[in-house]
Every structure is written in C-alpha cells, then in structure tokens.
C-alpha cells in the first residue's frame, strides 16, 4: 500500500506534467514547398496570335507557352503572369504527365512569372523574360541577398520583415521599389539613392488596412548594377 507521501508526490508530478503539456502547444508544421517548374522543359508554342492593343500603344501578342511532360507537378494549377502589366494571371491545370499549354499577352522584353499551386503546399515560382522569340533566364546577382527569395507572406503580427542586403563588391545604383498593381492601402519604404556594399535596406510593405485572405500583388525592385539593368521580384501574398 502506498504511503500518503508517495501518493501526494505522484499526484503532484502528474499534475505538473499535465500543466507543462497544456502550456506548450505543438507548433503547426510549415508549408511544404512545391517543386519549381523545370525551365529546360518550358518554351514557346508553335503559333503566335495577335492580340488587341489600345490605339497608340505597341501591339501585344498572345504568346503560346508550352510545357513538355514533367515540366510542372502533375495535376497542379499553373499560373503565368506578365509582371510588366496590370492584367490578371492566365491559369491552366497541368496534365497528368506534367505538361501544359497556355497563352499570355506579352511584348518583347517583358517579364513572366510562373506560379505552381496545389492544395496546402507553398507555391513555387519560375521567372523568364520573353525576348528574341525565346524565354530567357533573367540576369540575377546572387550577392544581393534578401530575407525572402521569391515571395513574402503577410501573416498579421507574425509577419517577418523583408530586407535586402548588398553583399557584393559594387553598389546597387538608383533602386526603385514599385507594386505591379498600384494600391493606395500599401506604403513602400523609401529607398536609398545607392545601396552600398555591406548596406541593407527595408522593403517591407506597410498596410493601412490588413489585406484580405488570399490577397496577392507583386513587389518589383529595379536598379542598376555594374552598368546593367537589374530586377528582383517578390510575390506578395496573405495567409
């Protein structure tokens, strides 16, 4: 028969363990990242179809974009968006063999972002530039490092800042931050005239009113590095 002291001790230990478990909830697992589209298997379709253009503006063409089998996660939703225009994305369902076909209005030199979505997975991205009848890889400088590489997620009080650090030997000259779709409810931080080597700048959007669920926009940072044009783009989204 247990003594009163042993019963009291075991009861106390059980209660302490229960309190400890209640006070330390398990964190939710992070979103798993979908594989990015395979750029080696994505190109232009066979035909070009003229699209309507406004008077006085350059003609825009609906450019067929084609993905070979295994280009994208089978069964996912694929979106293509022209980052230099304010129009909505063009979406299609990826076939069971990972191929796709869609058409996107584009001018030569404009930037495309492909976005892959499926279920609760975090989306994945691929950027390309339409030029010279090809899809080209954008010029990137790896030593310009951001806290988020391709997107930034608004999650209320838990939102992490978006910062860019110049770890290069040369400055980033005349950086300009802009939204793909202008929004008066969002304020972007003022950019320095030059981002010197070793310096950092804040790119975190500031909201006058919180965005709605599943909101999206795009933050573009354009500047000059080593005499050439440079761009970085982040998809802004809310949980």
N, C-alpha and C positions, 0 to 999 in steps of 0.2 A: 504494500500500500504506500502510495507516495505521501511524503510529508507535506504539510501546509506550505512550507517554504518552497519545495520543488514545484508544487502546483502553481504557486504565485509567480515563480520565475519563468516557467514555461508559458504561462498565460501572458506575462509581460513581453516575452520575446516574440510570441505570435502576434500580439497587438502592434509591437514595434515594426515587425516585418510588413504587416498589412498597411500601416501608415506609410512606411517607406515606399511600397509599391504604388499606393494611391498618389503620393506626392511626386512620382517620377514617371509620367506617362511616356510610352514609347513614341519616338518621333515618326512622322509619316515618311515612307521611303521616297527618295527623289524620283522625278520623272526619268524614265529611261529614254535615251536618245535614239531616234530612228537613224538608220544608215543614210548618209548623204547620197544624192544621185551620182551615178558614175559618169563623169564628164567625157570619158572615152567612148561612151555609147549614146551620146546625145548630140544631135546636129540639126541641120535644116532639112525640111521636107523637100519634095521634088518640085513643087509648084509655088509660084508667088501670085497672090491675088491682090489687086489694087483695092485699097480701102478709101472711103470718102475722106476728104480733107477740107477744112474750112477755107474760104476764099483768102488768098494772100499768104497761106501757110504752106510749108513744104508738104508734099504728098507723103502720107504714111501708108505703108503696105502691111497687110495681114500676112505675117511671115509664118509659114508652116514649120513647126518644131516637132521633131521626131525622136523617139527613144527606142533603141533596139531592145530585144529581150534582155532582162536583167539590168536594165538601166536604172530602175527605181523599184522600191519594195512592192512586191505583187499585192494588188488589192488596196493599196493606199490611195489617198486623194492627192493629186499633184496640182499645184497652182503655179502659174507663171505670171509675173507682173513686170510692167515697164516702169522702172524706178525714176525715169525722167518725165513721166506723165502722171496725171492725177486719176486716170481711169482705174476701174476695178480689176482685180486679177481674173485671168481666164483659168478655169478649173476643168479637170477631167479625172476619171477613175482609171487607175493603172490596171492593165490587164493581168490575168493570172500568170503570164510569163514575164511580167515586169516591163512590158513595152507600153508606149503611149504615142498619141498624135494630138496636137492642138495647134491653133493659130493665134498669134499675138500681134497687135498693131505695133510696128516698130519703124523708126528711122535709123539710118546708118549711124553708128557711134553711140546708140543708146544701150543702157544697162538693163539686163534681165536678172531677176531673182526667181529661182525655182524653190518652192517650198513643198515639203512632203509632210503629210499629216495622216495619222492613223490612231484611233482610239485615244487612250490616255498618255501615249508617248509624247515626249517633247518633239516638236517639229525639227526637221533638218533642212539645210539650205545649200544651194549652189548658185554662184553668180557667174554670168557670162556677159560679154559685150558683143552685140551684133555689128559687124563691120566687114567690108570687103567680101560680102557673101558668105561669111563664116561666123561661127560662135567662138569668140576668143576669150582666153583667160584674162581677167583684169590684172593690171600691174599692182602688186602689193609689196609693202616694205615690212618685213617681219619684225624689225626692231622698233616699230611703232606699235606698242602693246597696250591693249585695252583690258579692263577688268572683265568684260564680256566680249567674245569674239564676233558673233554674228547677230545676236539678239539681246534684248533687255526686257525683263519681266516686271511689270508693276504689280506689287502684292501688298499694298497698303503700308502699314507701319514696318513690315518686314522687307520692304524694297531695298535692295542693295544699290549703292551709287554706281554710276557709270563714269569711269575715269580713263583717260588716255595718257600714257607716259612715253616720252621720246627717249628711247634707249639707243638712238642712232648717233653717228658721228656728226651729222648735219642737221640743221634746223628744218622744221616744217613751217613754211612761209605762208602767210595770209590764210590760215584755216578759217573756213566759213561753215557753220552748222546750220542746217535747214531741215524742215519737215517736207516729206513728199507731198502730203496734203496739208496746207496751212490750217492751223487750228488756234483760235484765239484763247482757248482754255489752257493752252500749254505755253510755258515760257522756257526758252532755252538759255543756258548760261552764256554770258558774254565771253567771246573767245579772245585770246591774246593775239597781238599782231603777228607774233612769231613764237612758235613753241620750240624753245632752245633745247639742245641735247641735255638730258637729265631732268628736264622740267615735266610737270604734269598739268593737265587741265581737266576741269569738271565738265562732263557732258550730260549730267543727269537732268532729264526733263522735270519741270516743276508744274504741277497741275493746280489750277484754281478750283476745279471740281474733279473729284475722282472719276476715272474712266469707267465706262460700263463693262460688264463681263464680256470677254472675247473681243474686246476692242483691239484694233491694230492700226499702226501707222509705220512710217519708216524715217529714221534719222540719217541724214547724209552729211558727211564731213568731207568737204572739198578743200584742197590746198595744193601747194607746190613743194615738191621735194627733189633736190638735186637737179633743178631746172625743168622737171617734168610734172605734168598734172597727176595728182594722186587723189583717190577717193576711198573712203571707208563707209560702209552702210550697216546699220543695225535695224532689224525688225523690232519695233516696239509693240509689246502685247501685254494684255492684262489677264490675270488668272480668273 
